[in-house]
Amino acid sequence: EVNYFRVNENLKLVDLPGYGYAKSGYSRRKDWGPLLGQYFEERQSFKAVLVFMDIRHPLKDTDLELIGLCKDSEVDCIPVLTKSDKLSKNKVAQAVAKVSRDLGGIDTFAVSSKDIVGFIRLSKLLLAY
């Protein structure tokens, strides 16, 4: 399943619900690889990928595969660490710094839908595309 959202005339978001989610099952996730590769190659307007990861468990194999596909396809990757409310501010800063460092200095975002944190900064970046 793929969900499409039109934010404004120039910005559309595509969501793959459950991508990387453990309960999605290996067979379902492995089918996404060729689909994503083809999508990345064929979509001229495709600008960036937001990779949402639980801040407590970032950079799982599926995350790294998607990030690698972004690099191979020369598509910007935006790592977003979710559930930042689950950690102290110090631990959030450490997690953001580690993910950024592990990905070669890519700007990394921490968000919390519970505390409504990080979305203004992330929105500004998205709207700049």
N, C-alpha and C positions, 0 to 999 in steps of 0.2 A: 504494500500500500504506500502510495506517495500522496502527500497533501501539499497543495499550492495555496499561497496566501499573497494577495496583492496589497502591499503596504501603501503605495502611491503609484502614479503613472510610470515612474522610473525604477521602482524597487519591488521585486517579488521575492518571496521566500519559499523554499521548497523544504518540506519536512519528511524525514523517513522515520516514522514512529517506531521505536523499539530497536533502531540500529544500535548495535553494541550492547543491548540489554541482554543479560545472561539468559533470561527465560525465553528469548526469541528463538533459540535453538540454532545449532550449528548449520543445519541444512538450509534454513531460511537466510541466515547471515551470509553463507558462502554464495548464494544466488545473487546477492547485492553487488559483489565484486565486479562481475562483467557489466552489469547494468550501470553501475557508477562510472566505470571506466569509459563506457560508450557515451554516457551523459556528459562527462567532463570533456571529451573530445569533440562532441557535436554541437554543444551549446556555445555560440559565439558571445552571447551576452552574459555568460556565467562569470562571475567576478570573485566570489569568495565562499568559503565553507566555514560555518561555525561548528566547532566540535565541542559538544556539551559533555562534560565529564564530572562525575561526583568528585568533589574536592578531596574526599577521604580516600579515593581510589583512582587517581588520574593515570593516564597513559597506559591503559590496558592494551592488549594486542590489537583489538579491533580499532581502538583510537589511533594507534601507531600506523596501522594499515591505511586508514583514511587519511591521516596526515601525510603519509608517504605518497598516496595517490595524488594529493594536492600538489606536493612538490614535483612529482613526475609530470603532472599536467600543467604546471606553472600557474596554479590557481592559489590565491591567497588563502591561508588557513588562519582562523581566529579561534584559539583555544579559550573555552569558557568553562570555568570551574563553578559548578552549581552547589547548592546547599552550604554556602559559606557560613550560614548561621549555626552550623553544627560544630564549628571550631572557634577558638579564641581569635581575636584580631591578629595576635602575633603568629599563630599557626597558619592563618589565612595568608599573611604576608610571606611566610616561609614557603607555603605550598605554591603560591603564585610565582615566587622567585625560582623555585626548583623546576617547575614546569617550563617556565620561560628559558631557563638555562639549559635544560635537557633538550629543548627544541631549537637551540641555537640563537636565543635572544628574541624569539617571537613575542610580541606584546600579548600578555595573557590577562584575562578578565576573571574576576570572582564576582558571583552574583548570588542573591538569596531572594527567592520569591516570597518567603515568609517575612523577611525584614525589609523587603523592597530596596535592596542594596545593589548597586553596580549597573543598573539598567540605563540610567541617563548617559553614562560614559559609553556604554556599549551601543546605545541608540545613536549617539552622535557619530560614532565610527561607521555604523551601517548606513546612515543617511549620507555620509560622505561618498559612498560608492555610487 
